């Protein structure tokens, strides 16, 4: 399928073509027709699968149809709630790109910056609002935002909002919107609490589920290094000197770990920058821009700070710390190998993280290739050895031959 085959306005298709998008991703192909049919939709898909366009394009189409039928003062008809400032900015940029040949107006409101410029834009009238929960509630309580005309309500990165404690705010925002509206929920995963939220705010929803095995791109190599925790920085420097080139994102579990690694890399002459929740918005924005502009070749980040940020042409990912949530691993490696390009992910596993590797391999239904040719080698744990002719079950309960899957490895 091509975008031109979707029932989208010519002005939208022109903008999409200029972004060099021609073939919809799996989540876009399945979701866009449902949104255009005005269905309530719950979408589960990993980062990097094109979720933003999956709701942005049909929203623009639906509002264009509405705009043609109605003339007059602009009111907010579509609301996208997202957990972080970076995500809000990214979604705003996408909406502006896709709607640039229309008269639709979009803005974003989020914390960490002055209220006044945001109030000024809202006063002029907009069609689409992207917002973080806290700032949205602040502006609504001050009388600067009217949600009574909302026709499409989107919850983006719902599982991250749960992790960040925003669910109470989200429920409050949903109640401020009209009962009769189209609701779309997008999440990387659908844990039990998100499922409960979905049931409380979405009625008669159609589910779209893109499994991790479908989104773990085949053009991303995955390499695993077992080593003592104390040698992780040494291995990182060793690989940067001898193996890894280009633009690199390194993931760490804690803010302290991010700062410590940034300091070590800079002392060794690397152009490294970082983002995490304790840094101001100005500093975080500068770090991302420096990385995009190649003023820095290494970006070190926590998962929450980096979630959803769209940075193209990332050559490699380093999982300095193995994530304890297997879906997070898929999120991370999806930062590279985009738009048909190849990429590679390096994972450093110390003995206390062995169990995390096991859950990751279970989720992606394939082993990660272990590299033993490095200076800090430690014995590989037994669980990574593949047993011949074993039978496992995938998420849908179908039996699969593990020995056959091994033949399809891609590194």
C-alpha positions in Angstrom: 0.0 0.0 0.0 1.1 3.6 -0.7 -0.1 6.7 1.1 -1.7 7.8 -2.2 -4.1 4.9 -1.8 -5.5 6.2 1.5 -8.5 8.6 1.3 -6.5 11.7 2.3 -6.7 15.2 0.9 -4.3 16.2 -1.8 -2.8 18.9 0.4 -2.0 16.3 3.0 -0.5 13.8 0.5 1.7 16.6 -0.9 3.1 17.4 2.5 3.7 13.7 3.2 5.4 13.2 -0.1 7.7 16.2 0.7 8.7 14.4 3.9 9.8 11.5 1.6 7.2 9.2 3.1 5.6 7.0 0.4 4.7 3.6 2.1 2.8 3.6 5.4 4.2 1.6 8.3 2.2 -1.3 9.6 0.7 0.7 12.4 -0.3 3.5 10.0 -1.8 1.1 7.5 -4.0 -0.5 10.1 -4.9 2.6 12.2 -5.5 5.4 9.7 -8.6 3.9 8.0 -10.1 3.2 11.5 -9.6 6.8 12.6 -11.0 8.1 9.3 -14.0 5.9 10.0 -14.4 7.8 13.3 -13.8 4.6 15.4 -12.4 4.7 18.9 -9.0 3.0 18.7 -6.5 1.5 21.1 -3.1 1.1 19.5 -0.2 -0.9 21.0 3.1 -0.4 19.1 6.7 0.3 19.9 8.6 3.6 19.5 9.8 4.1 15.9 6.8 2.5 14.3 5.2 5.8 13.0 2.5 6.2 15.6 2.4 10.0 15.4 1.5 10.0 11.7 -1.0 7.2 12.4 -3.2 9.7 14.3 -2.0 13.0 12.9 -2.8 12.4 9.3 -6.4 11.2 9.8 -7.0 14.0 12.4 -6.0 16.6 9.8 -8.2 15.0 7.2 -11.2 14.9 9.5 -10.8 18.5 10.6 -10.3 19.6 7.0 -13.7 18.1 6.2 -15.2 19.9 9.2 -13.5 23.2 8.2 -15.0 23.0 4.7 -18.5 22.6 6.2 -18.1 25.3 8.8 -16.8 28.8 8.8 -16.2 31.1 11.8 -14.0 31.4 14.9 -11.5 28.7 15.5 -12.1 26.4 18.5 -10.0 23.5 19.8 -11.4 20.4 18.1 -8.6 17.9 18.6 -6.6 17.4 21.8 -3.4 15.3 22.0 -2.2 14.7 25.6 1.4 13.5 25.9 3.6 13.0 28.9 6.8 15.0 28.2 7.8 18.4 26.7 10.0 16.8 24.1 7.2 14.6 22.9 4.8 17.6 22.8 7.3 19.6 20.6 7.9 16.6 18.3 4.2 16.0 17.8 3.6 19.7 17.1 6.4 19.7 14.5 4.7 16.7 12.8 1.3 18.2 12.7 2.7 21.4 11.3 4.6 19.5 8.6 1.6 17.5 7.5 -0.9 20.4 7.6 1.3 23.1 6.0 -0.8 23.3 2.9 -4.0 23.7 5.0 -5.4 26.5 7.1 -5.4 24.4 10.3 -3.6 25.9 13.3 -1.8 23.7 15.8 0.0 24.7 19.0 1.6 22.9 22.0 1.5 23.8 25.7 3.9 22.4 28.2 5.7 23.3 31.4 9.2 24.6 31.9 8.5 27.7 29.9 6.6 31.0 30.4 2.8 30.8 30.3 2.2 34.1 28.5 3.4 33.2 25.0 1.2 30.1 25.1 -1.8 32.2 26.3 -1.3 34.6 23.4 -1.4 31.8 20.8 -4.4 30.2 22.4 -6.3 33.5 22.4 -5.9 33.8 18.6 -7.8 30.5 18.1 -6.4 27.1 17.2 -7.8 23.8 15.8 -5.4 21.3 17.3 -3.8 21.4 20.7 -0.9 19.2 21.9 -0.4 19.4 25.6 1.3 17.9 28.7 -1.2 17.2 31.5 0.0 19.6 34.1 0.2 22.7 31.9 -3.1 21.9 30.2 -4.9 21.8 33.6 -3.2 25.0 34.7 -4.3 26.9 31.6 -7.8 25.4 31.7 -8.2 26.5 35.4 -7.1 30.0 34.4 -9.7 30.1 31.7 -7.3 30.1 28.7 -8.4 26.7 27.3 -11.9 25.6 26.5 -12.3 21.8 25.9 -16.1 21.9 25.3 -15.7 21.6 21.5 -13.3 18.6 21.5 -14.2 16.1 18.8 -11.0 13.9 18.9 -9.2 13.1 22.1 -5.8 11.4 21.8 -3.7 9.9 24.7 -0.2 9.4 23.4 2.4 7.2 25.2 -0.2 6.1 27.8 2.1 3.7 29.5 4.7 6.4 30.1 2.0 8.6 31.5 1.2 5.8 34.0 4.9 5.5 34.9 5.1 9.3 35.5 2.0 9.4 37.7 -0.2 11.4 35.2 -3.2 9.0 35.1 -5.3 11.1 37.6 -4.7 14.2 35.5 -5.6 12.4 32.3 -8.9 11.2 33.8 -9.7 14.8 34.9 -8.9 16.1 31.4 -11.1 13.5 29.7 -14.0 14.5 31.9 -13.6 18.1 30.8 -14.1 17.1 27.2 -17.6 16.3 25.8 -18.9 12.8 26.3 -19.5 12.4 22.6 -16.1 12.4 21.0 -13.7 10.1 19.2 -11.0 8.7 21.5 -7.6 7.3 20.5 -5.2 5.7 22.9 -1.6 4.9 21.8 0.8 3.0 24.0 4.0 1.0 23.6 2.5 -1.6 25.9 -0.9 -2.3 27.4 -0.3 -3.3 31.0 -3.2 -4.0 33.3 -3.6 -0.5 34.6 -3.6 1.0 31.1 -6.2 -1.5 30.1 -8.3 -0.4 33.1 -7.8 3.3 32.0 -8.8 2.4 28.4 -12.0 0.7 29.6 -12.9 3.7 31.7 -12.4 6.4 29.0 -13.0 4.5 25.7 -16.2 2.7 24.7 -16.4 0.2 21.9 -12.8 0.6 20.9 -11.1 -1.3 18.1 -7.7 -2.7 19.1 -4.6 -2.5 16.9 -1.6 -4.5 18.2 1.8 -4.5 16.5 3.9 -7.1 18.2 7.5 -6.4 19.2 8.7 -9.2 16.9 7.1 -7.2 14.0 8.8 -3.9 15.0 12.2 -5.2 15.9 13.7 -4.2 12.6 15.6 -6.9 10.7 18.2 -4.3 9.6 19.3 -3.7 13.2 22.2 -5.9 14.4 22.1 -6.9 18.1 25.3 -7.7 20.0 25.6 -8.7 23.6 28.6 -8.4 25.8 28.9 -10.1 29.2 31.3 -8.4 31.6 31.8 -7.3 35.2 29.8 -4.1 36.1 33.0 -2.3 37.1 34.4 -2.6 33.5 31.4 -1.2 31.6 33.0 2.3 31.1 36.2 0.6 30.0 34.4 -1.5 27.4 32.5 1.5 26.2 35.7 3.4 25.6 37.3 0.3 24.0 34.4 -0.1 21.5 34.3 3.7 20.7 38.0 3.6 19.9 37.9 0.3 17.8 34.4 -0.6 16.7 31.6 2.0 17.0 31.5 5.0 14.7 29.0 7.7 13.8 26.1 9.1 15.8 25.5 7.1 19.0 22.8 7.1 21.7 23.8 5.5 25.0 21.1 4.6 27.5 21.6 4.5 31.2 19.2 3.7 34.0 19.8 6.6 36.3 20.4 10.4 36.1 23.5 10.0 38.1 24.8 7.3 35.7 24.2 9.6 32.8 26.2 12.5 34.3 29.0 10.2 35.4 29.4 8.6 31.9 29.2 12.0 30.2 32.0 13.3 32.3 34.1 10.2 31.6 33.6 10.4 27.8 34.3 14.1 27.7 37.6 13.6 29.6 38.6 11.1 27.0 38.0 13.5 24.2 34.5 12.5 22.9 31.9 15.1 22.0 29.2 13.8 24.4 26.1 15.5 25.6 23.2 14.3 27.7 19.5 14.6 28.7 17.6 13.6 31.8 14.8 14.8 34.0 16.9 17.0 36.3 18.2 19.1 33.4 16.3 22.3 32.5 14.2 22.4 29.3 16.7 24.8 27.7 19.6 22.5 28.4 17.7 19.5 27.1 16.7 21.2 23.9 20.3 22.3 23.3 21.6 18.8 23.9 19.2 17.4 21.3 19.9 20.1 18.8 23.7 19.7 19.2 23.2 16.0 18.6 21.0 16.5 15.5 23.5 19.1 14.2 26.5 16.8 14.9 28.1 19.2 17.3 27.9 16.2 19.6 28.3 12.7 18.3 27.2 10.9 21.5 23.9 11.5 23.3 23.6 9.9 26.8 20.0 9.6 28.1 17.6 8.0 30.5 14.6 6.2 29.0 12.0 8.7 30.2 14.0 11.7 28.9 14.5 10.1 25.5 11.1 8.4 25.0 9.5 9.3 21.7 12.2 11.7 20.6 12.6 11.4 16.8 16.3 11.6 15.9 17.1 10.3 12.4 20.3 8.7 11.2 21.4 7.2 14.5 24.2 4.7 13.6 24.4 2.8 16.9 22.7 2.3 20.3 24.5 1.3 23.4 22.5 -0.3 26.3 25.1 0.6 29.0 22.6 -0.7 31.5 20.2 -3.5 30.5 16.6 -2.4 31.0 14.5 -4.4 33.5 11.4 -4.0 31.3 11.9 -6.0 28.0 9.7 -3.6 25.9 12.1 -0.8 26.8 14.8 -2.7 25.0 12.7 -2.7 21.9 12.1 1.0 22.3 15.8 1.7 22.6 17.1 -0.3 19.7 14.3 1.2 17.5 16.3 4.5 17.7 18.6 3.2 15.0 18.0 1.4 11.7 15.1 3.7 10.7 13.7 4.5 7.2 15.2 1.3 5.8 18.8 2.1 6.9 20.9 -0.4 8.9 21.8 0.1 12.5 23.4 -1.8 15.4 22.7 -2.1 19.1 25.4 -3.0 21.7 24.2 -4.3 25.1 26.5 -4.5 28.2 25.3 -7.2 30.6 26.8 -7.6 34.1 25.9 -10.7 36.2 23.1 -8.9 38.1 21.3 -8.2 34.8 21.4 -11.7 33.4 17.7 -12.2 34.1 16.8 -9.1 32.1 18.4 -10.6 29.0 16.3 -13.8 29.4 13.0 -11.8 29.4 14.1 -9.7 26.5 14.9 -12.7 24.4 11.6 -14.2 25.3 9.8 -11.1 24.2 11.6 -10.7 20.8 11.5 -14.5 20.3 15.1 -14.8 19.3 18.5 -14.9 20.9 20.9 -11.9 20.9 24.3 -12.8 19.5 27.0 -12.9 22.3 30.4 -11.4 21.5 33.2 -13.1 23.4 36.1 -11.4 21.7 36.6 -8.4 24.0 39.0 -7.6 26.9 36.5 -7.9 29.8 34.9 -11.2 29.0 32.9 -13.0 31.7 31.4 -16.5 31.4 28.1 -16.5 29.5 25.2 -17.6 31.7 23.6 -21.0 30.9 20.2 -19.6 30.0 21.5 -18.1 26.7 22.3 -21.6 25.3 19.6 -22.6 22.9 18.2 -26.2 23.3 17.5 -28.0 20.1 14.0 -29.0 19.1 12.4 -27.2 22.1 8.9 -25.9 21.7 7.8 -22.5 23.0 4.6 -20.5 22.8 4.3 -17.0 21.3 2.0 -14.3 22.7 -1.0 -15.7 20.8 -0.5 -19.2 22.2 0.7 -20.7 19.0 3.5 -23.2 19.2 6.7 -22.5 17.5 9.9 -24.5 16.9 12.7 -22.7 18.6 15.3 -24.5 16.5 13.7 -23.1 13.4 13.7 -19.6 14.8 17.4 -19.9 15.4 18.0 -20.3 11.7 16.4 -16.9 11.1 18.8 -15.0 13.4 19.9 -11.6 12.1 22.9 -9.9 13.6 
